[in-house]
Every structure is written in C-alpha cells, then in structure tokens.
C-alpha cells in the first residue's frame, strides 16, 4: 500500500537508473517502468558511474550482475560513494548463493530479483524501493531541521545562538554589496557577579541568566538579532533610529539600569553589575565580525572601569599587536577580493619638457581602518608572504590600465617589484601573461626594484633581469644610494634606469649634493637614465638640474592620482613649468 507520504506523483518525480549490457533487457525495463518513472540507462558499470556523477540524486539503481568492464557487485559498491542514499536492486539470471552474498556485502542491495522478472513484480519492487527512499529522505530532512533549530537557538534562553549571530553578521557583508545595507550597531552586554550570587550552583546561575535574557528580549524586541553569546554575555545587533554617540550611550545606560535592578530569587534579593560595549558596523566593512570584537573590547573596558559601565568603542583601545593582526587579515581579504587601487605619479623629463613615464603605486582604503599608508601595508605584505599575490595584482592591473593610458602623453608605465616577487618561480610567467592579456607593448613597461636586490644571489638576479629585458621590458633600480649599491654591482646588473632616493634631496646640504652628483656621473658612464625622486619645490628642482639631473619625480609636478585624473592633469600640465632659472 502506498503511504500518503510517498504518493505515486511524488514517487514518479524520482529518477531510476537501469544498467545492463543486453540492449533488449534495457528496452524491456524502459517499457515496464518508463510509463510511470523517469528512466535512464547505461550499458555497463563504468558508463553508469559517469551518469551517476551527473545525477547524484538518483533514487533507484537497477543493475545486472554479469557485465563487461565491471560486474554488478563492483558497480553497486562504487555507486554507494556517488549516490549513497539510492536504493539498489540487483536483477540477475545467475542468482546463486555466492552471487547473493557478494551483492549484499558489496553493493548494499535493497532487493535481489531474478531474470526473467515479471513486470508486476518489478514494479512492486521499484515502488517499495522508492517508498523506502522517500521515507528515509523525510527522516533526514526532519533531523536536519531539528539540528538546525538546536544550532540556531540557545537551549537555555531560547535566544539566537552564537552561530546564528555570526551568520547574521556575515550576511551584512552581502547586504552592503547589494545596496540593502542598514547601518547596524553591535551591543555587547556582560553581566558580572554570576558566580558570586549563585554560590557555584549551576541551577541558580541558569535561572539568573534566563531572567536577564527575558529583560533583554523586552528591551531589544525589534533587534535584528539578540544572542546569548557565551555564559553571561549577550550580543544585540540593532539599527537604532538615532545613531549619534549620545543616543547610543543613553541606550546603553538604559540597558544597565534595567539589568542592575534587584531580583528576588526564592526570597533572596540579588543585584548584579552589567557592562555594555557598543560598536558600529561601518558601511563597506570587509568583515562585520570586527564590530563584534570591538563591542566586546569596549565592554571589557567598561567592566574594568566600573564607574563608567557603558563604553563606545574607540580605536585607541586596540593594542598594537591586535591592530597589526587586524590589518593583516583585512589586507589578505583586500588582495583576494581586489579591493585595492592603483594611483599614478608622472615622472617628468625636464630636458624634453614632457612626461617620461607614470609610476603605478598601490593604495588601500578600508572601511574599518580608513586610509592605510603604503609604508604600513607594504612591509606587512612582505613579512606575511602576501607580497607575491599583491604584486601579481599590481602587475596585472598596471598592464591593463597601461593599455589605455600609454601613448604620446604617457609613453611608458613603471611598476614596483619586490625582491621576493622577482625571485618567485612563477614571476616570469605572471609578467608574460599580464603583457599578453592586456595587449600592452612590453617596451612601454618598466619594472622598478629596490636596492635589496644586491643582497641576493647576484648571478641568479642578473639572469632573471636579463630575461625581463629580453621580453622588451626595461628595468630600474629604485631608492638608489641608501642600501647595497656599488659601482661594481651596477656594472654587472642588466638595468636601464637609476632612481635616486628622495632622502638625498632633503639632505642636500649634508652630503646629498655629492651623492646625487656622483650618481649622475656614474649613470652617464654606464649609459643609464637617472630619475631624482622627492622634488617638492622650485629651489630643489634648480639644484638637481644644476647637477645634471634630467628626469624628475615629486610633488612639485604631480602627486599620485587615480588613472581617471591623469587626463585632466595633463591638460593643465605646462612644459614651461620645467624651465627653472638657475
């Protein structure tokens, strides 16, 4: 008899896979079953496994025993890994005891049928298998719903569980991306003295927690999520109508006032102390869970300073190590999701009165952290192994931008490359792919390496730089003069450009002038281009020009700007600005 749970219409919606090497057997199975069910066929076990991989939700498998390539027992055993919930029927003309035992042990069959099998008997077996399949599916679904309910709610208070809260915070990230974001605030409520008042009795402690949870439920009746996070710590995620600091602190004070009211428990009056930490989830937050940590930090601060039980999160309360960990994690996400930007700073040829190149500079602004200086995130990337994926992104993005930027106004684009990047085994492939994908002419690309390249295996570095130049890409040594460089090293390295570090411009009177003059002379001897960095005033420009410098980079001409701003900058750029009276 067919149960209401597994009506014929429901059973007919399931798929049946029939496997046999005899075409006439498959035709007979289709004729018998095809009027009621969705039937698929396969001529052998291997072909059947391929079909199952595309149809893992198959409900019933009917297989012959003796087949080429793979026998029925082997196939049914292998099918359990792909479609573990399917019901398996063995249809064979060789139903000896050994066959039956092998099939049951290896294939976990639901029923053994012998050939020839009457159509009525086959239909009855298939229907029974489908009913059993549907019954188990219903039970699994009920168990999943129960497990989900148990996981989504705290068993003591009925409030949302920790897992539910974290899921809700994760959804906030998606809401920001889809434009459905509502500015949410996290309240962390910590209640102290539970052990003291309960005397270590867990039953009394549980009663107190249930009392507080009922009070919080009344306060946060419209909260997006109210969770018992751990022990006597509660988290509320809300969208207050007024998000001013004063309004949030007033709400926090109200929470403390309610929770600290004396309670009567079996004739004993108890009063506990509460602390509230508050943190906003900023629009565009990469990880809204950070706001949860911030609220907890603020609550701990409030708890530590009992005279002020409400604390609005301030970044000043984050320790240096915690701030570093937070920045590294945010950088990891920013690189993976390509949330950084490239800015470009022109390098001016003061002899020709035009632009020599534009340098690509990575910039990062993050909702939680604000603008993060390259002086902060570049060293972190180098320390944590993130420099390689960051560098790959920069090269790909710069080449893609360069395809539209490079031209008469901006003849080439230069990209900073760290030593770990160029020594990475996949660097040359990454560089080649970036050029090929973007369509950028290799001669329009210049790679800048810092002087730390001299501290590495010089023979290996020379080989790599030679390969770079064979692609048609030029090579520059950046920050020249502050590290390892010597004339002997420069003579060996296959480079095209020297960039003199800005410190020698600012220290012009204390040895900087001599270094710049020597570098210009050395470069001329080696037939290298020279770029002087850090020029900010007309006086500095006049000084370095008097020493023979012809290519200049610095705020005097242009600050780094987004690619979109280059055209308007160039429209206002005057070559006459390069003429400086000596």
Secondary structure, 3 states (H helix, E strand, C coil): CCCHHHCHHHHHCCEEEEECCCHHHHHHHHHHHCCCCEEEEECCHHHHHHHHHHCCCCCEEEECCCCCCCCHHHHHHHHHHHCCCCEEEEEECCCCHHHHHHHHHHHCCCEEEECCCCHHHHHHHHHHHHHHHHHHHHHHHHHHHHHHHHHHECCCCCCECHHHHHHHHHHHHHHHHHCCCCCCEEEEEEECCHHHHHCCCHHHHHHHHHHHHHHHHHHCCCCCEEEEEECCEEEEEECCCCCCHHHHHHHHHHHHHHHCCCEEECCEEECCCEEEEEEECCCCCCCCHHHHHHHHHHHHHHHHCCCCCEEECCHHHCCHHHHHHHHHHHHHHHHHCCCCEEEEEEEEECCCCEEEEEEEEEEEEECCCEEECHHHHHHHHHHHCCHHHHHHHHHHHHHHHHHHHCCCCCCCEEEEECHHHHHCCCHHHHHHHHHHHHCCCHHHEEEEEEHHHHHCCHHHHHHHHHHHHHCCCEEEEEEECCCCCCHHHHHHCCCCEEEECCHHHHCHHHCHHHHHHHHHHHHHHHCCEEEECCCCCHHHHHHHHHCCCCEECCCCCCCCEEHHHHHHHHHHCCHHHHCCCC
